[in-house]
Amino acid sequence: MFAQPQKPQNVQMALMTRGKGQKPVLKSVHLEVSQSMKDSWGQSAEKSAQERNLVKNITLQMNDRIQNDDSNNDAPFFVSQSTFQQHECQIPTGPRRDHNK
């Protein structure tokens, strides 16, 4: 009738540490994993997969839009370099005027 609590299972995992010369070293660790921890990991993995799929879909939609714009022969907008060239300016000589008057 009553569900008995499940015994935690031992899971072998790797812990990354830094060894001599700052090189990564993997050490195996045995952990007891309860059902709630497994559920939490599963939910976290599912959420990450959903986020990756969302980013993937957004990227694909953007690529489709770009290809559609290119196929419509829309010429890109170019600004000539002469627009941004600095013109020689002369510094005025003579007494300064007070413009606040």
C-alpha positions, 0 to 999 in steps of 0.5 A: 500500500505505502510506497517505500522510500527508495534507497539512494543509488551510488553514481560515479562522477568526475570532479575537475581540479587543477593539478601541477602546472595548472593542468586540469585533473579529473578525480572520480567521486562516488555520490549517493543520488536520491530520486529528488536529485535525479528529478532536479537534474532531469528538469534542469537538462530539459530546461537547457534543451528547451532554451537551446531549441528556442535559440536555434529556432530564432537563429533559423528564422533570422537566417530565413529573413536574411536570405529572403531580403537577399533574394529580393535583390534589395541593395544594401545601403552604402555610405560614401567615405567622403561623407565622413572625411574631416574638412579642414577648418580654420581657427578664428583669430581675434578677440573672443566674444561673449555669446551670453550677452 
